[in-house]
Amino acid sequence: LKTPCQKATFSSNTKIFSSIEPKKTIASVANANSKQRKKNLKTFARYLEVESWKRGPAVRDLEPVLRGIAQACKQINRIVQRAQTDDLYGVATDKDGNPLEDTNIQGEVQQKLDLVCNAIMLKAFCGSSVGVIAGVASEEEDVPRTCCDVMGDSAFAVGEYVAVFDPIDGSKN
């Protein structure tokens, strides 16, 4: 063979041996890998459902709370992505546009994004399940609150757990 473009000529005695397997295309390998990965994937909701049934009634009570937190995290993610275009960066202001003089329990000036995310998390913890979370304590608020107070309904006054959280850390950055 002189060049790849010229035809090869062989005599009748020439034996051709090839140990090279047909090449797999990158697309077929990637497709096979993604199919294999997809078989092992579970949604978060399905994972929670399975694990709560494995671990018993105590964990089953928290399943709706964890689902609510997951939804709140998705919502916060979308808000953080749009924060600049939706004017959610900077110091929180009152109705008249004046900066709030309030600070959180860490002594930091409250940011707009902190307050929005705090409200989302409060509703997620208290509103996700009646009778599970009794109260919440947030970095953005001076004192803990009952879920009855957060939701404005006495049905949320009962529960075994108290949730303590920082809705979004580093939002002033």
LUMMARVEX-737709 format. One record per atom (N, C-alpha, C, O): residue in three letters; residue number from 0; x, y, z; atom name. Coordinates in steps of 0.2 Angstrom, whole numbers. Example, Ala and Ser with C-alpha at 12.3 -4.5 7.8 and 13.67 -1.06 7.14 Angstrom:
// LUMMARVEX-737709
 zalo mitor  east north    up kollum
  Ala     0    66   -28    39      N
  Ala     0    62   -22    39     CA
  Ala     0    66   -16    39      C
  Ala     0    71   -17    42      O
  Ser     1    64   -11    35      N
  Ser     1    68    -5    36     CA
  Ser     1    64     0    39      C
  Ser     1    67     6    40      O
END
This chain:
// LUMMARVEX-737709
 zalo mitor  east north    up kollum
  Leu     0     4    -6     0      N
  Leu     0     0     0     0     CA
  Leu     0     4     6     0      C
  Leu     0     9     7     4      O
  Lys     1     3    11    -5      N
  Lys     1     7    17    -5     CA
  Lys     1     4    22    -2      C
  Lys     1     7    26     2      O
  Thr     2    -2    24    -3      N
  Thr     2    -6    29     0     CA
  Thr     2   -13    26     2      C
  Thr     2   -15    21    -1      O
  Pro     3   -16    29     7      N
  Pro     3   -23    26     9     CA
  Pro     3   -28    27     3      C
  Pro     3   -33    23     3      O
  Cys     4   -27    31    -2      N
  Cys     4   -32    32    -7     CA
  Cys     4   -31    27   -13      C
  Cys     4   -35    26   -17      O
  Gln     5   -25    23   -13      N
  Gln     5   -24    18   -19     CA
  Gln     5   -27    12   -17      C
  Gln     5   -27    10   -11      O
  Lys     6   -29     8   -21      N
  Lys     6   -32     1   -20     CA
  Lys     6   -26    -3   -18      C
  Lys     6   -20    -3   -21      O
  Ala     7   -27    -8   -14      N
  Ala     7   -22   -13   -12     CA
  Ala     7   -23   -18   -17      C
  Ala     7   -28   -21   -18      O
  Thr     8   -17   -21   -18      N
  Thr     8   -17   -27   -23     CA
  Thr     8   -14   -32   -19      C
  Thr     8    -8   -32   -16      O
  Phe     9   -17   -38   -19      N
  Phe     9   -14   -44   -16     CA
  Phe     9   -14   -50   -20      C
  Phe     9   -18   -50   -25      O
  Ser    10    -9   -54   -19      N
  Ser    10    -9   -60   -23     CA
  Ser    10   -14   -65   -20      C
  Ser    10   -16   -64   -15      O
  Ser    11   -15   -70   -23      N
  Ser    11   -19   -75   -21     CA
  Ser    11   -17   -79   -15      C
  Ser    11   -21   -82   -11      O
  Asn    12   -10   -78   -13      N
  Asn    12    -7   -81    -8     CA
  Asn    12    -7   -77    -1      C
  Asn    12    -6   -79     4      O
  Thr    13    -9   -71    -2      N
  Thr    13    -9   -66     3     CA
  Thr    13   -15   -67     8      C
  Thr    13   -20   -68     6      O
  Lys    14   -13   -68    15      N
  Lys    14   -18   -69    20     CA
  Lys    14   -18   -62    24      C
  Lys    14   -13   -59    26      O
  Ile    15   -24   -60    25      N
  Ile    15   -25   -54    29     CA
  Ile    15   -28   -56    36      C
  Ile    15   -33   -60    37      O
  Phe    16   -25   -54    41      N
  Phe    16   -27   -55    48     CA
  Phe    16   -28   -48    51      C
  Phe    16   -24   -44    51      O
  Ser    17   -34   -48    54      N
  Ser    17   -35   -41    58     CA
  Ser    17   -38   -43    65      C
  Ser    17   -43   -47    65      O
  Ser    18   -35   -40    69      N
  Ser    18   -37   -41    76     CA
  Ser    18   -40   -35    79      C
  Ser    18   -42   -34    85      O
  Ile    19   -41   -30    74      N
  Ile    19   -45   -24    76     CA
  Ile    19   -52   -25    76      C
  Ile    19   -55   -27    71      O
  Glu    20   -55   -23    82      N
  Glu    20   -63   -24    82     CA
  Glu    20   -66   -18    79      C
  Glu    20   -62   -12    78      O
  Pro    21   -72   -18    77      N
  Pro    21   -75   -12    74     CA
  Pro    21   -75    -6    79      C
  Pro    21   -76    -8    85      O
  Lys    22   -73     0    77      N
  Lys    22   -73     5    82     CA
  Lys    22   -80     7    84      C
  Lys    22   -85     8    80      O
  Lys    23   -81     8    91      N
  Lys    23   -87    10    93     CA
  Lys    23   -87    18    93      C
  Lys    23   -82    21    94      O
  Thr    24   -93    21    91      N
  Thr    24   -93    28    90     CA
  Thr    24   -94    31    97      C
  Thr    24   -96    28   102      O
  Ile    25   -92    37    98      N
  Ile    25   -92    41   104     CA
  Ile    25  -100    41   106      C
  Ile    25  -101    40   112      O
  Ala    26  -104    42   101      N
  Ala    26  -111    43   103     CA
  Ala    26  -114    37   105      C
  Ala    26  -118    37   110      O
  Ser    27  -112    31   103      N
  Ser    27  -115    24   105     CA
  Ser    27  -112    23   112      C
  Ser    27  -116    20   116      O
  Val    28  -106    25   114      N
  Val    28  -103    24   120     CA
  Val    28  -107    28   125      C
  Val    28  -109    26   131      O
  Ala    29  -107    35   124      N
  Ala    29  -111    39   128     CA
  Ala    29  -118    37   129      C
  Ala    29  -121    38   135      O
  Asn    30  -121    35   124      N
  Asn    30  -128    33   124     CA
  Asn    30  -129    27   129      C
  Asn    30  -134    27   133      O
  Ala    31  -124    22   129      N
  Ala    31  -125    16   133     CA
  Ala    31  -123    18   140      C
  Ala    31  -127    16   145      O
  Asn    32  -119    23   141      N
  Asn    32  -117    25   148     CA
  Asn    32  -123    29   151      C
  Asn    32  -125    28   157      O
  Ser    33  -126    33   147      N
  Ser    33  -132    37   150     CA
  Ser    33  -138    33   151      C
  Ser    33  -141    34   156      O
  Lys    34  -139    27   147      N
  Lys    34  -144    23   149     CA
  Lys    34  -143    19   155      C
  Lys    34  -147    18   159      O
  Gln    35  -137    17   156      N
  Gln    35  -135    14   162     CA
  Gln    35  -136    18   168      C
  Gln    35  -138    16   174      O
  Arg    36  -134    24   168      N
  Arg    36  -135    29   173     CA
  Arg    36  -142    30   175      C
  Arg    36  -144    31   181      O
  Lys    37  -146    31   170      N
  Lys    37  -153    32   170     CA
  Lys    37  -157    27   174      C
  Lys    37  -161    28   178      O
  Lys    38  -154    21   174      N
  Lys    38  -157    15   177     CA
  Lys    38  -156    16   185      C
  Lys    38  -161    14   188      O
  Asn    39  -151    19   187      N
  Asn    39  -149    19   194     CA
  Asn    39  -152    26   197      C
  Asn    39  -151    27   203      O
  Leu    40  -155    30   193      N
  Leu    40  -157    37   196     CA
  Leu    40  -164    36   199      C
  Leu    40  -168    33   196      O
  Lys    41  -165    40   204      N
  Lys    41  -171    41   207     CA
  Lys    41  -172    48   208      C
  Lys    41  -168    52   209      O
  Thr    42  -179    50   208      N
  Thr    42  -180    57   210     CA
  Thr    42  -179    58   218      C
  Thr    42  -180    53   221      O
  Phe    43  -179    64   220      N
  Phe    43  -178    65   227     CA
  Phe    43  -184    63   231      C
  Phe    43  -184    60   236      O
  Ala    44  -190    64   227      N
  Ala    44  -197    62   230     CA
  Ala    44  -197    54   231      C
  Ala    44  -199    52   236      O
  Arg    45  -195    51   226      N
  Arg    45  -195    43   227     CA
  Arg    45  -190    41   232      C
  Arg    45  -192    36   236      O
  Tyr    46  -184    44   232      N
  Tyr    46  -179    42   237     CA
  Tyr    46  -182    43   244      C
  Tyr    46  -181    39   249      O
  Leu    47  -185    49   245      N
  Leu    47  -188    50   252     CA
  Leu    47  -194    45   254      C
  Leu    47  -194    43   259      O
  Glu    48  -198    43   249      N
  Glu    48  -203    39   250     CA
  Glu    48  -200    32   252      C
  Glu    48  -202    29   257      O
  Val    49  -195    29   248      N
  Val    49  -192    23   250     CA
  Val    49  -189    23   257      C
  Val    49  -190    18   261      O
  Glu    50  -185    28   258      N
  Glu    50  -181    28   264     CA
  Glu    50  -186    29   270      C
  Glu    50  -184    27   276      O
  Ser    51  -191    33   269      N
  Ser    51  -196    34   275     CA
  Ser    51  -199    27   277      C
  Ser    51  -201    26   283      O
  Trp    52  -201    23   272      N
  Trp    52  -204    17   273     CA
  Trp    52  -199    12   276      C
  Trp    52  -201     8   280      O
  Lys    53  -193    13   274      N
  Lys    53  -187     8   277     CA
  Lys    53  -186    10   284      C
  Lys    53  -185     5   288      O
  Arg    54  -186    16   286      N
  Arg    54  -184    18   293     CA
  Arg    54  -190    19   298      C
  Arg    54  -188    20   304      O
  Gly    55  -196    19   296      N
  Gly    55  -201    18   301     CA
  Gly    55  -205    25   302      C
  Gly    55  -204    30   298      O
  Pro    56  -210    25   306      N
  Pro    56  -215    30   307     CA
  Pro    56  -212    37   309      C
  Pro    56  -214    42   307      O
  Ala    57  -206    37   313      N
  Ala    57  -203    43   315     CA
  Ala    57  -201    47   309      C
  Ala    57  -201    53   308      O
  Val    58  -198    44   304      N
  Val    58  -195    47   298     CA
  Val    58  -201    48   293      C
  Val    58  -201    53   290      O
  Arg    59  -206    44   293      N
  Arg    59  -212    45   289     CA
  Arg    59  -215    52   290      C
  Arg    59  -218    55   286      O
  Asp    60  -215    54   297      N
  Asp    60  -218    60   298     CA
  Asp    60  -214    66   295      C
  Asp    60  -217    71   294      O
  Leu    61  -208    65   295      N
  Leu    61  -204    71   292     CA
  Leu    61  -204    71   284      C
  Leu    61  -201    76   281      O
  Glu    62  -206    66   281      N
  Glu    62  -206    66   274     CA
  Glu    62  -209    72   270      C
  Glu    62  -206    75   266      O
  Pro    63  -215    74   273      N
  Pro    63  -218    80   269     CA
  Pro    63  -214    86   271      C
  Pro    63  -214    91   267      O
  Val    64  -211    87   277      N
  Val    64  -207    92   278     CA
  Val    64  -201    93   273      C
  Val    64  -199    98   271      O
  Leu    65  -198    87   272      N
  Leu    65  -192    87   268     CA
  Leu    65  -194    88   261      C
  Leu    65  -190    91   257      O
  Arg    66  -200    86   259      N
  Arg    66  -202    88   252     CA
  Arg    66  -203    95   251      C
  Arg    66  -202    98   246      O
  Gly    67  -206    98   257      N
  Gly    67  -207   105   257     CA
  Gly    67  -201   109   256      C
  Gly    67  -200   114   253      O
  Ile    68  -196   107   260      N
  Ile    68  -189   110   260     CA
  Ile    68  -186   110   253      C
  Ile    68  -183   114   250      O
  Ala    69  -187   104   250      N
  Ala    69  -184   103   243     CA
  Ala    69  -187   108   238      C
  Ala    69  -184   111   234      O
  Gln    70  -194   109   239      N
  Gln    70  -197   113   234     CA
  Gln    70  -195   121   236      C
  Gln    70  -194   125   231      O
  Ala    71  -194   122   242      N
  Ala    71  -192   129   244     CA
  Ala    71  -185   130   241      C
  Ala    71  -183   135   239      O
  Cys    72  -180   125   241      N
  Cys    72  -174   126   239     CA
  Cys    72  -174   127   231      C
  Cys    72  -170   131   229      O
  Lys    73  -178   123   228      N
  Lys    73  -179   125   220     CA
  Lys    73  -181   132   219      C
  Lys    73  -179   135   215      O
  Gln    74  -186   134   223      N
  Gln    74  -188   141   222     CA
  Gln    74  -183   146   224      C
  Gln    74  -182   151   220      O
  Ile    75  -179   145   229      N
  Ile    75  -173   149   231     CA
  Ile    75  -168   149   225      C
  Ile    75  -165   155   224      O
  Asn    76  -167   144   223      N
  Asn    76  -162   143   217     CA
  Asn    76  -164   148   211      C
  Asn    76  -160   151   209      O
  Arg    77  -170   147   209      N
  Arg    77  -173   152   204     CA
  Arg    77  -172   159   206      C
  Arg    77  -171   163   202      O
  Ile    78  -174   161   212      N
  Ile    78  -174   168   214     CA
  Ile    78  -166   170   214      C
  Ile    78  -165   176   212      O
  Val    79  -162   166   216      N
  Val    79  -155   168   216     CA
  Val    79  -152   169   209      C
  Val    79  -148   174   208      O
  Gln    80  -154   165   205      N
  Gln    80  -152   166   198     CA
  Gln    80  -155   172   195      C
  Gln    80  -152   175   190      O
  Arg    81  -161   174   197      N
  Arg    81  -164   181   194     CA
  Arg    81  -162   187   199      C
  Arg    81  -165   192   197      O
  Ala    82  -159   186   204      N
  Ala    82  -158   191   209     CA
  Ala    82  -156   198   206      C
  Ala    82  -159   203   208      O
  Gln    83  -151   198   202      N
  Gln    83  -149   204   199     CA
  Gln    83  -154   208   195      C
  Gln    83  -155   214   195      O
  Thr    84  -157   204   190      N
  Thr    84  -162   207   186     CA
  Thr    84  -169   209   190      C
  Thr    84  -172   213   187      O
  Asp    85  -170   205   195      N
  Asp    85  -176   207   199     CA
  Asp    85  -175   212   205      C
  Asp    85  -179   213   209      O
  Asp    86  -169   214   205      N
  Asp    86  -167   219   210     CA
  Asp    86  -167   217   217      C
  Asp    86  -170   220   221      O
  Leu    87  -164   211   218      N
  Leu    87  -165   208   225     CA
  Leu    87  -158   208   228      C
  Leu    87  -157   205   233      O
  Tyr    88  -153   212   225      N
  Tyr    88  -147   213   228     CA
  Tyr    88  -147   219   233      C
  Tyr    88  -150   224   231      O
  Gly    89  -143   219   238      N
  Gly    89  -142   225   242     CA
  Gly    89  -146   225   248      C
  Gly    89  -149   220   250      O
  Val    90  -146   230   252      N
  Val    90  -149   231   258     CA
  Val    90  -156   231   258      C
  Val    90  -159   234   253      O
  Ala    91  -160   228   262      N
  Ala    91  -167   228   262     CA
  Ala    91  -169   235   264      C
  Ala    91  -166   239   268      O
  Thr    92  -175   237   261      N
  Thr    92  -178   244   262     CA
  Thr    92  -185   243   264      C
  Thr    92  -188   238   264      O
  Asp    93  -187   248   267      N
  Asp    93  -194   249   270     CA
  Asp    93  -199   251   264      C
  Asp    93  -196   251   258      O
  Lys    94  -205   252   265      N
  Lys    94  -210   254   260     CA
  Lys    94  -208   261   257      C
  Lys    94  -209   262   251      O
  Asp    95  -204   265   260      N
  Asp    95  -203   272   257     CA
  Asp    95  -196   271   254      C
  Asp    95  -194   276   251      O
  Gly    96  -193   266   254      N
  Gly    96  -186   265   250     CA
  Gly    96  -180   267   255      C
  Gly    96  -174   267   252      O
  Asn    97  -181   268   261      N
  Asn    97  -176   269   266     CA
  Asn    97  -173   262   268      C
  Asn    97  -177   258   270      O
  Pro    98  -166   262   269      N
  Pro    98  -163   256   271     CA
  Pro    98  -166   254   278      C
  Pro    98  -167   258   283      O
  Leu    99  -167   248   279      N
  Leu    99  -169   245   286     CA
  Leu    99  -164   246   291      C
  Leu    99  -158   245   289      O
  Glu   100  -165   248   297      N
  Glu   100  -160   249   302     CA
  Glu   100  -159   242   306      C
  Glu   100  -155   242   310      O
  Asp   101  -163   237   304      N
  Asp   101  -163   231   308     CA
  Asp   101  -157   227   306      C
  Asp   101  -154   227   300      O
  Thr   102  -154   223   311      N
  Thr   102  -149   218   309     CA
  Thr   102  -151   212   311      C
  Thr   102  -156   211   315      O
  Asn   103  -148   206   309      N
  Asn   103  -150   200   311     CA
  Asn   103  -146   198   317      C
  Asn   103  -143   202   320      O
  Ile   104  -147   192   320      N
  Ile   104  -144   190   326     CA
  Ile   104  -137   190   326      C
  Ile   104  -133   190   331      O
  Gln   105  -134   190   320      N
  Gln   105  -126   190   319     CA
  Gln   105  -124   197   319      C
  Gln   105  -118   198   319      O
  Gly   106  -128   202   319      N
  Gly   106  -126   209   319     CA
  Gly   106  -125   212   312      C
  Gly   106  -122   217   311      O
  Glu   107  -127   208   307      N
  Glu   107  -127   210   300     CA
  Glu   107  -133   213   297      C
  Glu   107  -138   212   299      O
  Val   108  -132   218   293      N
  Val   108  -137   222   290     CA
  Val   108  -141   217   286      C
  Val   108  -138   214   282      O
  Gln   109  -148   217   286      N
  Gln   109  -152   212   282     CA
  Gln   109  -152   214   275      C
  Gln   109  -152   220   273      O
  Gln   110  -151   209   271      N
  Gln   110  -151   210   263     CA
  Gln   110  -158   208   261      C
  Gln   110  -162   204   264      O
  Lys   111  -160   211   255      N
  Lys   111  -166   209   252     CA
  Lys   111  -167   202   251      C
  Lys   111  -172   199   252      O
  Leu   112  -162   199   248      N
  Leu   112  -162   192   246     CA
  Leu   112  -163   187   253      C
  Leu   112  -166   182   253      O
  Asp   113  -160   190   258      N
  Asp   113  -161   186   265     CA
  Asp   113  -168   186   267      C
  Asp   113  -171   181   269      O
  Leu   114  -171   192   266      N
  Leu   114  -178   192   269     CA
  Leu   114  -183   188   264      C
  Leu   114  -187   185   267      O
  Val   115  -182   188   258      N
  Val   115  -186   184   253     CA
  Val   115  -185   177   254      C
  Val   115  -190   173   255      O
  Cys   116  -179   175   255      N
  Cys   116  -178   168   256     CA
  Cys   116  -180   165   263      C
  Cys   116  -182   160   264      O
  Asn   117  -180   170   268      N
  Asn   117  -182   168   275     CA
  Asn   117  -190   167   274      C
  Asn   117  -192   162   278      O
  Ala   118  -193   171   271      N
  Ala   118  -201   170   271     CA
  Ala   118  -202   163   267      C
  Ala   118  -207   160   269      O
  Ile   119  -198   162   262      N
  Ile   119  -200   155   259     CA
  Ile   119  -198   149   263      C
  Ile   119  -202   145   263      O
  Met   120  -193   150   267      N
  Met   120  -191   144   271     CA
  Met   120  -196   143   277      C
  Met   120  -198   138   279      O
  Leu   121  -198   149   280      N
  Leu   121  -203   149   285     CA
  Leu   121  -209   145   283      C
  Leu   121  -212   141   286      O
  Lys   122  -212   147   277      N
  Lys   122  -218   144   274     CA
  Lys   122  -217   136   273      C
  Lys   122  -221   132   274      O
  Ala   123  -211   135   271      N
  Ala   123  -209   128   269     CA
  Ala   123  -209   123   275      C
  Ala   123  -212   118   275      O
  Phe   124  -206   126   281      N
  Phe   124  -206   122   287     CA
  Phe   124  -213   122   290      C
  Phe   124  -215   116   292      O
  Cys   125  -216   127   291      N
  Cys   125  -222   127   294     CA
  Cys   125  -228   125   290      C
  Cys   125  -233   122   293      O
  Gly   126  -228   126   284      N
  Gly   126  -234   124   280     CA
  Gly   126  -234   118   277      C
  Gly   126  -239   115   274      O
  Ser   127  -228   114   277      N
  Ser   127  -228   108   274     CA
  Ser   127  -232   102   277      C
  Ser   127  -234    97   274      O
  Ser   128  -233   102   283      N
  Ser   128  -236    97   287     CA
  Ser   128  -239   100   294      C
  Ser   128  -235   102   298      O
  Val   129  -245    99   295      N
  Val   129  -248   101   301     CA
  Val   129  -246    95   306      C
  Val   129  -247    89   305      O
  Gly   130  -244    98   312      N
  Gly   130  -243    93   318     CA
  Gly   130  -236    90   318      C
  Gly   130  -234    86   322      O
  Val   131  -231    93   314      N
  Val   131  -224    90   314     CA
  Val   131  -220    95   316      C
  Val   131  -216    94   321      O
  Ile   132  -219   101   313      N
  Ile   132  -215   107   315     CA
  Ile   132  -219   111   320      C
  Ile   132  -224   114   318      O
  Ala   133  -217   112   326      N
  Ala   133  -220   117   331     CA
  Ala   133  -218   124   330      C
  Ala   133  -222   129   331      O
  Gly   134  -211   125   329      N
  Gly   134  -209   131   329     CA
  Gly   134  -202   132   324      C
  Gly   134  -200   127   323      O
  Val   135  -200   138   323      N
  Val   135  -195   139   319     CA
  Val   135  -190   145   322      C
  Val   135  -193   149   325      O
  Ala   136  -184   144   320      N
  Ala   136  -179   149   323     CA
  Ala   136  -175   151   317      C
  Ala   136  -172   146   314      O
  Ser   137  -174   157   315      N
  Ser   137  -170   159   309     CA
  Ser   137  -165   164   311      C
  Ser   137  -166   168   315      O
  Glu   138  -160   164   307      N
  Glu   138  -154   169   308     CA
  Glu   138  -157   176   307      C
  Glu   138  -154   181   310      O
  Glu   139  -162   177   303      N
  Glu   139  -164   183   301     CA
  Glu   139  -169   186   306      C
  Glu   139  -171   192   305      O
  Glu   140  -171   182   311      N
  Glu   140  -176   185   316     CA
  Glu   140  -173   184   323      C
  Glu   140  -169   180   324      O
  Asp   141  -175   189   327      N
  Asp   141  -172   190   334     CA
  Asp   141  -175   184   338      C
  Asp   141  -171   182   342      O
  Val   142  -181   182   338      N
  Val   142  -184   177   342     CA
  Val   142  -187   171   338      C
  Val   142  -189   172   332      O
  Pro   143  -187   165   341      N
  Pro   143  -190   160   338     CA
  Pro   143  -198   161   337      C
  Pro   143  -200   165   341      O
  Arg   144  -201   158   332      N
  Arg   144  -208   159   331     CA
  Arg   144  -212   152   331      C
  Arg   144  -209   147   329      O
  Thr   145  -218   152   333      N
  Thr   145  -222   146   332     CA
  Thr   145  -224   146   325      C
  Thr   145  -225   151   322      O
  Cys   146  -226   140   323      N
  Cys   146  -229   139   316     CA
  Cys   146  -236   142   316      C
  Cys   146  -238   144   311      O
  Cys   147  -239   142   322      N
  Cys   147  -246   145   322     CA
  Cys   147  -245   153   320      C
  Cys   147  -249   156   317      O
  Asp   148  -240   156   323      N
  Asp   148  -239   163   321     CA
  Asp   148  -237   164   314      C
  Asp   148  -239   169   311      O
  Val   149  -232   160   311      N
  Val   149  -230   161   305     CA
  Val   149  -236   160   300      C
  Val   149  -236   163   295      O
  Met   150  -240   155   301      N
  Met   150  -245   153   296     CA
  Met   150  -252   157   297      C
  Met   150  -256   157   293      O
  Gly   151  -252   160   303      N
  Gly   151  -258   163   305     CA
  Gly   151  -264   159   306      C
  Gly   151  -270   161   305      O
  Asp   152  -263   153   309      N
  Asp   152  -269   148   310     CA
  Asp   152  -267   143   316      C
  Asp   152  -261   141   316      O
  Ser   153  -271   143   320      N
  Ser   153  -270   139   326     CA
  Ser   153  -269   131   325      C
  Ser   153  -267   128   329      O
  Ala   154  -271   129   319      N
  Ala   154  -270   122   317     CA
  Ala   154  -263   120   317      C
  Ala   154  -261   114   318      O
  Phe   155  -258   125   316      N
  Phe   155  -251   124   316     CA
  Phe   155  -248   124   322      C
  Phe   155  -242   124   323      O
  Ala   156  -251   125   328      N
  Ala   156  -248   126   334     CA
  Ala   156  -245   119   337      C
  Ala   156  -241   120   342      O
  Val   157  -247   114   335      N
  Val   157  -245   107   338     CA
  Val   157  -239   104   333      C
  Val   157  -239   105   327      O
  Gly   158  -234   101   336      N
  Gly   158  -229    98   333     CA
  Gly   158  -223    96   338      C
  Gly   158  -223    98   343      O
  Glu   159  -219    91   335      N
  Glu   159  -214    88   339     CA
  Glu   159  -207    91   338      C
  Glu   159  -203    91   342      O
  Tyr   160  -206    95   333      N
  Tyr   160  -200    97   331     CA
  Tyr   160  -199   105   330      C
  Tyr   160  -204   108   329      O
  Val   161  -193   107   331      N
  Val   161  -192   114   330     CA
  Val   161  -186   115   325      C
  Val   161  -181   111   325      O
  Ala   162  -187   119   320      N
  Ala   162  -183   119   314     CA
  Ala   162  -178   126   315      C
  Ala   162  -181   131   317      O
  Val   163  -172   125   315      N
  Val   163  -167   131   315     CA
  Val   163  -163   131   309      C
  Val   163  -161   126   307      O
  Phe   164  -163   137   306      N
  Phe   164  -160   137   299     CA
  Phe   164  -157   144   298      C
  Phe   164  -159   149   301      O
  Asp   165  -153   145   293      N
  Asp   165  -151   151   290     CA
  Asp   165  -153   150   283      C
  Asp   165  -150   146   279      O
  Pro   166  -158   154   281      N
  Pro   166  -161   153   274     CA
  Pro   166  -156   154   268      C
  Pro   166  -157   149   263      O
  Ile   167  -152   158   268      N
  Ile   167  -147   158   263     CA
  Ile   167  -141   162   266      C
  Ile   167  -141   168   268      O
  Asp   168  -135   158   266      N
  Asp   168  -129   161   268     CA
  Asp   168  -125   164   263      C
  Asp   168  -124   162   258      O
  Gly   169  -122   170   265      N
  Gly   169  -118   173   260     CA
  Gly   169  -121   177   255      C
  Gly   169  -118   179   250      O
  Ser   170  -127   179   256      N
  Ser   170  -131   183   251     CA
  Ser   170  -129   190   250      C
  Ser   170  -130   193   245      O
  Lys   171  -125   193   255      N
  Lys   171  -122   199   254     CA
  Lys   171  -116   199   250      C
  Lys   171  -114   205   248      O
  Asn   172  -114   194   248      N
  Asn   172  -108   193   243     CA
  Asn   172  -111   194   236      C
  Asn   172  -107   194   232      O
END
